[in-house]
Amino acid sequence: MKVLFLSIFIFLFFGCNNQETFEVQTSNSDEVLIIDEKTKLVRTFENDYSLWKNQNNEDIYKDLSSNLGSFNSFENLREAQYRSRGIMTDLSEIELLIGSGKPTFLEGWSETCVYCKMSEVVLRDLKEEYKQDVNFIVIDVANRYLEDVTPTVKQFEIFSTPTYIIFDNNGDEIYRSVGYSAQKNKLSEILSNASKN
């Protein structure tokens, strides 16, 4: 019994001392923040991010959604998350994709839009099915973390979320839907016909 107790004690003692250490690259490329045993977890937002405080009481935000790393500000975290999701804001880049000769599916989206969240499964399936034939663009109309999206929202007349706009090979609008209407079969048929022409 003493041997078992001693074995468990040794295992726990050495196991608890091997704490994970993370290095965090900040916007200043020479500065590195460390998440180690002196850094305290403040709060975790499941499948989004965790907030840490280091010994200097500085905030460190660790991405939990896509394993993008850790950031020294919430704004930098959100920008990286948005970029990884393919959210675009620049009107000229969007117009280039629409004029590329491929059909384009443009989604007016907002992080706080319940219907946008409800339609994510349907849109994820469509993006996978048509990834070779169709450009998919997401615009965050309530943009708080990326560049100003006002010219883009005005150009495409996106006033509510979710808004779905499909452009054909020539860049002409062939379908528009405002509000929750993520009907997979209908959208799939429109994308199929647009990619054939």
PLY file of the C-alpha trace (Angstrom):
ply
format ascii 1.0
element vertex 197
property float x
property float y
property float z
element edge 196
property int vertex1
property int vertex2
end_header
0.00 0.00 0.00
2.86 2.36 0.84
4.49 1.65 -2.53
1.24 2.45 -4.37
0.81 5.69 -2.41
4.43 6.67 -3.02
4.13 5.91 -6.76
1.00 8.05 -7.09
2.64 10.90 -5.14
5.76 10.85 -7.37
3.64 10.72 -10.52
1.49 13.65 -9.42
4.46 15.70 -8.24
6.42 15.37 -11.47
3.33 15.44 -13.68
2.11 18.74 -12.22
5.48 20.45 -12.71
5.43 19.91 -16.48
3.26 22.89 -17.29
2.58 23.87 -20.88
4.27 27.04 -22.14
2.99 29.09 -25.08
4.80 31.89 -26.85
2.67 34.72 -28.15
3.82 36.94 -30.99
2.53 40.46 -30.57
2.07 43.18 -33.15
5.57 44.36 -32.22
7.61 41.57 -33.84
10.41 41.81 -31.25
8.07 41.29 -28.31
6.98 37.80 -27.23
4.43 37.12 -24.49
4.67 33.84 -22.60
1.77 31.78 -21.25
3.33 29.65 -18.51
2.74 28.66 -14.88
2.82 32.35 -13.83
0.03 33.21 -16.27
-3.50 32.84 -14.94
-6.54 31.72 -16.90
-9.29 34.30 -16.39
-12.10 32.92 -18.53
-12.79 30.53 -21.39
-15.40 31.08 -24.07
-16.04 27.58 -25.41
-14.94 27.06 -29.04
-13.97 30.74 -29.32
-11.10 31.97 -27.12
-9.63 31.99 -23.64
-8.46 35.07 -21.76
-5.24 34.93 -19.72
-3.46 37.46 -17.46
0.34 37.39 -17.20
2.44 38.52 -14.24
2.39 42.11 -15.60
-1.44 41.99 -15.61
-1.49 42.12 -19.43
-4.27 40.36 -21.33
-3.44 37.44 -23.62
-6.15 36.01 -25.88
-5.73 32.41 -27.07
-7.80 31.27 -30.05
-9.76 28.06 -29.45
-11.80 27.99 -32.67
-9.10 27.38 -35.30
-5.85 27.07 -33.33
-4.58 30.39 -34.72
-2.37 31.04 -31.70
-2.45 33.75 -29.05
-2.77 37.51 -29.35
-2.06 40.56 -27.21
-5.42 42.23 -27.95
-8.98 41.14 -28.56
-9.05 43.12 -31.81
-6.01 41.21 -33.17
-7.63 37.90 -32.20
-10.90 38.76 -33.97
-9.11 40.03 -37.07
-7.19 36.76 -37.38
-10.36 34.72 -36.82
-12.27 36.71 -39.44
-9.46 36.46 -42.00
-9.27 32.69 -41.46
-13.02 32.43 -42.20
-12.58 34.26 -45.50
-14.43 37.40 -44.45
-13.66 40.19 -46.91
-14.20 43.94 -46.78
-12.27 45.46 -49.68
-14.64 46.43 -52.51
-11.99 46.19 -55.25
-11.01 42.64 -54.20
-14.65 41.58 -54.14
-15.32 43.11 -57.56
-12.28 41.25 -58.96
-13.70 37.94 -57.75
-17.16 38.72 -59.14
-15.60 39.59 -62.51
-13.30 36.54 -62.56
-15.43 34.52 -64.98
-16.73 32.19 -62.26
-20.12 32.45 -60.55
-19.92 34.13 -57.15
-21.96 33.60 -54.00
-21.84 36.71 -51.81
-23.11 36.43 -48.24
-23.91 39.49 -46.14
-23.24 38.21 -42.61
-23.02 39.45 -39.04
-21.49 37.82 -35.98
-24.60 38.67 -33.93
-27.12 37.46 -36.55
-29.02 34.39 -35.30
-30.25 33.47 -38.80
-26.68 33.69 -40.14
-25.65 31.11 -37.55
-28.62 28.89 -38.41
-27.67 28.84 -42.09
-23.97 28.00 -41.53
-24.50 24.23 -41.94
-26.28 24.59 -45.29
-23.74 27.09 -46.59
-20.82 24.95 -45.42
-22.21 22.05 -47.48
-22.66 24.28 -50.54
-19.15 25.69 -50.19
-17.74 22.18 -50.09
-19.84 20.99 -53.05
-19.05 23.97 -55.31
-15.59 25.01 -54.08
-14.01 24.40 -57.53
-16.74 26.13 -59.56
-17.96 29.08 -57.47
-16.30 31.96 -55.58
-17.70 32.29 -52.05
-17.42 35.68 -50.34
-18.51 36.62 -46.83
-18.95 40.27 -45.88
-19.35 41.19 -42.20
-21.87 44.02 -42.47
-21.54 44.94 -38.78
-17.77 44.96 -39.15
-16.00 45.95 -35.95
-12.64 44.28 -36.45
-11.59 44.74 -40.08
-11.36 47.67 -42.49
-14.35 49.91 -43.18
-16.97 47.92 -45.07
-19.36 50.83 -45.80
-18.51 51.20 -49.54
-18.96 47.46 -50.06
-22.29 47.34 -48.24
-23.55 50.33 -50.23
-22.34 48.95 -53.58
-24.22 45.66 -53.11
-27.17 47.22 -51.24
-26.87 44.95 -48.21
-29.14 46.42 -45.55
-30.05 43.34 -43.54
-28.57 39.98 -42.61
-28.38 37.41 -43.86
-28.31 38.56 -47.49
-27.37 36.11 -50.24
-26.48 37.37 -53.71
-25.46 35.07 -56.56
-23.65 36.46 -59.61
-23.25 34.57 -62.88
-20.05 34.12 -64.92
-20.45 37.63 -66.35
-20.78 39.26 -62.94
-24.51 39.90 -63.32
-26.75 39.42 -60.30
-29.06 36.45 -60.88
-30.40 35.84 -57.37
-30.92 37.84 -54.18
-32.40 36.78 -50.88
-32.74 38.81 -47.69
-33.51 37.16 -44.36
-33.29 33.50 -43.47
-33.67 31.49 -46.65
-30.84 28.97 -46.65
-32.76 26.43 -48.69
-30.03 24.05 -49.77
-31.84 22.56 -52.78
-32.84 25.94 -54.21
-29.41 27.51 -53.74
-27.72 24.38 -55.09
-29.86 24.47 -58.23
-29.05 28.14 -58.85
-25.31 27.54 -58.32
-25.38 24.47 -60.55
-27.07 26.36 -63.38
-24.75 29.36 -62.96
-21.62 27.19 -63.09
-22.79 25.41 -66.27
-23.24 28.63 -68.25
0 1
1 2
2 3
3 4
4 5
5 6
6 7
7 8
8 9
9 10
10 11
11 12
12 13
13 14
14 15
15 16
16 17
17 18
18 19
19 20
20 21
21 22
22 23
23 24
24 25
25 26
26 27
27 28
28 29
29 30
30 31
31 32
32 33
33 34
34 35
35 36
36 37
37 38
38 39
39 40
40 41
41 42
42 43
43 44
44 45
45 46
46 47
47 48
48 49
49 50
50 51
51 52
52 53
53 54
54 55
55 56
56 57
57 58
58 59
59 60
60 61
61 62
62 63
63 64
64 65
65 66
66 67
67 68
68 69
69 70
70 71
71 72
72 73
73 74
74 75
75 76
76 77
77 78
78 79
79 80
80 81
81 82
82 83
83 84
84 85
85 86
86 87
87 88
88 89
89 90
90 91
91 92
92 93
93 94
94 95
95 96
96 97
97 98
98 99
99 100
100 101
101 102
102 103
103 104
104 105
105 106
106 107
107 108
108 109
109 110
110 111
111 112
112 113
113 114
114 115
115 116
116 117
117 118
118 119
119 120
120 121
121 122
122 123
123 124
124 125
125 126
126 127
127 128
128 129
129 130
130 131
131 132
132 133
133 134
134 135
135 136
136 137
137 138
138 139
139 140
140 141
141 142
142 143
143 144
144 145
145 146
146 147
147 148
148 149
149 150
150 151
151 152
152 153
153 154
154 155
155 156
156 157
157 158
158 159
159 160
160 161
161 162
162 163
163 164
164 165
165 166
166 167
167 168
168 169
169 170
170 171
171 172
172 173
173 174
174 175
175 176
176 177
177 178
178 179
179 180
180 181
181 182
182 183
183 184
184 185
185 186
186 187
187 188
188 189
189 190
190 191
191 192
192 193
193 194
194 195
195 196
